[in-house]
């Protein structure tokens, strides 16, 4: 991948996360990326929609890697999930409530407007859920139950991000961290999973 193409994807991703799809213009992408305007259509003949789809795919991959790294150590699954969500809360606050949920804004804005972007968002969310599910399976859950838990955890985190950004406080995410942890502890006990917590 060329450096210019990479700069465009990175700039697009930052802008989408901060202000959404419709508010992000090509001139802003040019200014943020430092790329010549002509290079946008050279690398992305599909225009802004293609750039956004690439940025969404990149965000999904990075988030999945972060999940795998944060939940993949020796720490019990429940505490790993709690700490992971607390770190998201810290990041949302540190960004001045402009960051957090890089898929969220694009998913909601384009759900019926762009089949390409909707598909990119669905695939990115699937990637996150798969990352959580793998970790839950590693912790002793059946594949079916791990998939269900992964959907639940992903939805809780995304909801916490919406509330935290809206309320300009990471407390909603910290509440999600605490309650998810308590719920997962109960899940481990109900399922008889050793070393879950």
Secondary structure, DSSP 8 states (H G I E B T S, - for coil): --HHHHHHHHHHHHHHHHH-STT--HHHHHHHH---HHHHHHH-TTHHHHHHHHHHHHHHHHHHHHHHHHSSSSS-HHHHHHHHHHHHHHHHHHTTSS-S-TTHHHHHHHTTT-HHHHHHHHHHHHHHHHHHHHHHHHTT--HHHHHHHHHHHHHHHHHHHHHHHHHT-THHHHHHHHHHHHHHHHHHHHHT-TT--
